[in-house]
């Protein structure tokens, strides 16, 4: 029986990609850099490469951020120089922060305990959730920087379940990645739920549930509850 829901944040509750794209357009213009799809794709590749190393435990969150900048610019920037470049972008990014339209109503409607498990910085996600007006929904907010492990490591999911004092079988996890979030949660013993807003043609991993909007989550969770009529 599901007793709690754990959440990913970026591109699940928080429109990271939309906010990022708007901020990047403004940042590239301010920096005198070419914009457009090629620049966006180069930033995405740099972010993905650095994120992969973060997930493997090869980088701290701070170094992940610096490596994104170095990968994008193609320059061996010092830590302070990379931090300064990223700081200018971050100011624009934060001004563009928005939650998905279905996030607040869904969080308020769920009759379950709730928490966050994110491969990010605790300070960043605490602030982000507060700014978006969503922090009060969550009993716990756990991130890889303080856990010492990151999704898809089963230890990350089990640590979040332990923080809720619940067994994995009593917890559902909702995230936008079918592999890193939903399938990894399934492998750790949780109920894995993939929020596929893009309605991709990709097959759903075995044992994973897929929804295309968060408004579909309460109905899905209801099907996972035991039938009181036997």
C-alpha positions as CSV (number, residue, x, y, z in Angstrom):
1,X,0.0,0.0,0.0
2,X,1.4,3.4,-1.0
3,X,1.8,5.7,2.0
4,X,4.1,8.4,0.6
5,X,5.2,9.9,-2.6
6,X,8.8,11.0,-3.3
7,X,9.4,13.5,-6.0
8,X,12.1,14.5,-8.5
9,X,12.2,18.3,-8.9
10,X,13.7,19.4,-12.2
11,X,11.4,18.9,-15.2
12,X,9.0,17.1,-12.9
13,X,7.6,19.8,-10.6
14,X,9.8,22.7,-11.8
15,X,9.9,23.7,-15.5
16,X,13.7,23.5,-15.6
17,X,14.0,23.2,-19.3
18,X,11.7,26.1,-20.1
19,X,13.2,28.4,-17.5
20,X,16.7,27.4,-18.7
21,X,16.0,28.1,-22.3
22,X,14.6,31.6,-21.6
23,X,17.6,32.4,-19.3
24,X,20.1,31.1,-21.8
25,X,18.7,33.3,-24.6
26,X,19.1,36.3,-22.4
27,X,22.6,35.3,-21.1
28,X,24.0,34.5,-24.5
29,X,22.8,37.9,-25.8
30,X,24.3,39.7,-22.8
31,X,27.7,37.8,-23.2
32,X,27.8,38.6,-26.9
33,X,27.6,34.9,-27.8
34,X,25.6,33.4,-30.7
35,X,22.2,32.0,-29.6
36,X,19.8,29.7,-31.4
37,X,19.4,26.0,-31.5
38,X,23.0,25.1,-32.0
39,X,24.0,27.0,-28.9
40,X,21.2,25.5,-26.9
41,X,22.2,22.0,-28.0
42,X,25.8,22.6,-27.1
43,X,24.7,23.7,-23.6
44,X,22.5,20.6,-23.3
45,X,25.4,18.3,-24.3
46,X,27.8,20.0,-21.8
47,X,25.1,19.7,-19.1
48,X,24.4,16.1,-19.9
49,X,28.1,15.1,-19.9
50,X,28.7,16.8,-16.6
51,X,25.5,15.4,-15.1
52,X,26.6,11.9,-16.0
53,X,29.8,12.3,-14.0
54,X,27.8,13.8,-11.1
55,X,25.5,10.7,-11.1
56,X,28.6,8.4,-11.0
57,X,30.0,10.3,-8.0
58,X,32.9,11.6,-10.0
59,X,32.0,15.3,-9.4
60,X,30.7,17.3,-6.5
61,X,27.7,19.5,-7.3
62,X,30.0,22.5,-7.4
63,X,32.3,20.9,-9.9
64,X,29.4,19.7,-12.0
65,X,28.3,23.3,-12.4
66,X,31.8,24.4,-13.4
67,X,32.2,21.5,-15.8
68,X,29.0,22.6,-17.6
69,X,30.6,26.0,-18.2
70,X,33.9,24.5,-19.3
71,X,32.2,22.0,-21.6
72,X,30.1,24.7,-23.2
73,X,32.8,27.4,-23.7
74,X,35.5,24.9,-24.6
75,X,37.9,26.8,-22.3
76,X,39.8,25.5,-19.3
77,X,38.4,28.2,-17.0
78,X,39.5,28.4,-13.4
79,X,37.0,27.6,-10.7
80,X,36.4,31.3,-9.9
81,X,36.1,32.2,-13.6
82,X,33.6,29.4,-14.3
83,X,31.7,30.4,-11.1
84,X,31.5,34.1,-12.3
85,X,30.2,33.0,-15.8
86,X,27.6,30.7,-14.3
87,X,26.6,33.4,-11.7
88,X,25.6,35.8,-14.5
89,X,23.5,33.1,-16.1
90,X,22.1,32.0,-12.7
91,X,20.7,35.4,-12.0
92,X,18.7,35.3,-15.2
93,X,17.7,31.7,-14.6
94,X,16.3,32.4,-11.2
95,X,14.3,35.3,-12.6
96,X,12.7,32.9,-15.1
97,X,11.8,30.1,-12.5
98,X,8.3,28.7,-13.0
99,X,6.6,25.5,-11.7
100,X,4.6,23.4,-14.1
101,X,0.9,24.5,-14.1
102,X,-0.3,21.2,-12.7
103,X,2.3,21.0,-9.9
104,X,0.7,23.0,-7.0
105,X,-2.8,21.6,-7.4
106,X,-1.5,18.0,-7.6
107,X,0.6,18.3,-4.5
108,X,-2.3,19.8,-2.6
109,X,-4.7,17.1,-3.7
110,X,-2.6,14.1,-2.8
111,X,-3.6,12.4,0.5
112,X,-0.1,11.1,1.1
113,X,3.0,12.1,2.9
114,X,5.4,13.7,0.5
115,X,9.1,14.3,0.1
116,X,11.8,15.2,-2.4
117,X,14.8,13.2,-3.6
118,X,17.0,15.1,-6.1
119,X,20.4,14.8,-7.7
120,X,21.1,18.4,-6.9
121,X,22.2,20.8,-4.2
122,X,20.1,20.9,-1.0
123,X,20.5,24.6,-0.7
124,X,19.5,25.1,-4.4
125,X,16.4,22.9,-4.1
126,X,15.4,24.3,-0.7
127,X,15.5,27.8,-2.2
128,X,13.8,26.8,-5.4
129,X,10.9,25.1,-3.7
130,X,10.5,28.1,-1.4
131,X,10.5,30.6,-4.2
132,X,7.9,28.5,-6.1
133,X,5.7,28.3,-3.1
134,X,5.8,24.5,-2.9
135,X,8.2,23.8,0.0
136,X,5.5,23.3,2.6
137,X,4.2,20.1,0.9
138,X,7.3,18.1,1.7
139,X,8.3,16.4,5.0
140,X,11.8,15.8,3.8
141,X,14.1,17.2,1.1
142,X,17.1,15.1,0.3
143,X,19.8,15.8,-2.3
144,X,22.8,14.0,-3.6
145,X,25.2,16.5,-2.1
146,X,24.3,15.6,1.5
147,X,23.4,11.9,0.9
148,X,26.8,11.0,-0.6
149,X,25.1,9.0,-3.4
150,X,22.9,9.9,-6.3
151,X,20.1,8.4,-8.4
152,X,20.1,5.7,-9.9
153,X,22.0,4.3,-6.9
154,X,19.4,2.3,-4.9
155,X,21.0,3.7,-1.8
156,X,19.7,7.1,-2.6
157,X,16.1,5.9,-2.8
158,X,16.4,3.8,0.3
159,X,17.9,6.7,2.3
160,X,14.8,8.8,1.3
161,X,12.5,6.0,2.4
162,X,14.4,5.7,5.7
163,X,14.0,9.5,6.2
164,X,10.2,8.9,5.9
165,X,10.5,5.8,8.2
166,X,8.8,3.7,5.5
167,X,9.8,0.6,3.6
168,X,10.4,1.1,-0.1
169,X,7.3,-0.9,-1.0
170,X,5.2,1.8,0.7
171,X,6.6,4.7,-1.4
172,X,6.1,5.8,-4.9
173,X,8.6,7.9,-6.8
174,X,7.7,10.4,-9.6
175,X,10.3,11.7,-12.0
176,X,10.7,12.8,-15.6
177,X,13.4,10.2,-16.5
178,X,12.2,6.7,-17.3
179,X,15.7,5.3,-16.5
180,X,17.3,7.5,-13.8
181,X,14.0,8.0,-11.9
182,X,11.2,5.5,-12.6
183,X,13.1,2.3,-13.4
184,X,15.8,3.1,-10.8
185,X,13.1,3.6,-8.1
186,X,11.5,0.3,-9.2
187,X,14.9,-1.5,-8.8
188,X,15.2,0.0,-5.3
189,X,11.8,-1.5,-4.4
190,X,9.6,1.6,-4.8
191,X,6.8,2.1,-7.2
192,X,8.3,3.9,-10.2
193,X,6.2,6.5,-12.0
194,X,7.4,8.3,-15.1
195,X,5.9,11.7,-15.9
196,X,6.3,11.8,-19.7
197,X,5.0,15.3,-20.6
198,X,6.4,15.0,-24.1
199,X,4.4,11.8,-24.8
200,X,7.4,10.2,-26.2
201,X,7.1,7.0,-28.3
202,X,9.6,5.3,-26.1
203,X,8.4,2.0,-24.5
204,X,7.6,2.1,-20.8
205,X,10.1,0.1,-18.8
206,X,8.7,-3.1,-17.4
207,X,7.1,-2.5,-14.0
208,X,7.0,1.3,-14.4
209,X,3.9,3.4,-14.6
210,X,3.6,6.3,-17.1
211,X,1.5,9.5,-16.8
212,X,1.5,12.4,-19.2
213,X,0.3,15.1,-16.7
214,X,0.5,15.3,-13.0
215,X,-3.3,15.6,-12.9
216,X,-3.3,11.9,-13.7
217,X,-1.3,11.0,-10.7
218,X,-4.1,10.8,-8.0
219,X,-6.1,8.4,-10.2
220,X,-3.0,6.2,-10.8
221,X,-2.2,6.0,-7.1
222,X,-5.8,5.2,-6.4
223,X,-5.4,2.0,-8.5
224,X,-2.5,1.0,-6.4
225,X,-4.4,1.1,-3.2
226,X,-5.9,-2.2,-1.9
227,X,-9.6,-2.7,-2.7
228,X,-11.5,-2.2,0.6
229,X,-14.3,-4.4,-0.8
230,X,-11.9,-7.3,-1.2
